[in-house]
């Protein structure tokens, strides 16, 4: 597996938003790899604010994913989001050959 250490880095376009209904949040994350390289072993985390702790408990419909060149993927995260929270969800993404990115999630 040491050949993985020779993988060239790449970037992934990230967008996301979330909705809240009856105290439950659903985040929709869109990942697009416009490069000619594989984006390997990506892990998305919905966090409590910009680069805060991951919201727990949370259920993702997929995670630790690989995105092939010119592929787009959408994943969802489901979590509890009571009315009295003082933070807004954010998205943190990092992969084996993709550097860490953090962005706020827009509320729909």
C-alpha positions, 0 to 999 in steps of 0.5 A: 500500500506504500504506492498510495504515498506517491499519489498526486494531490487533487482538489474537489469542488464542495457545496452544501446546505441543510434543512431543519424540520421538527428538530432534525437536520439534514445536510446535503453535500455535493462533491465534484472532481473536475480533475484527471486524478482520483480523489481518494478516501474522502471523509466528510464531517458535519461540524458544530460551526467552522472546524468545530467538533463533529455533530454526534450522533450523525448518520451519513448515507455514505462516507470514506468515498473515492471520487473518480475523475470528472465524477460528482457525488452527493451524500447526506448527513442526518442529525439532531438540531434542536431550536436552542443551538448557538452554532450553525453547521459547517462541513469539513472534508479531507482525503488521502490526497485532498487537503482539508477544506471547511465551509459553512452550510447554507440553510435552506 
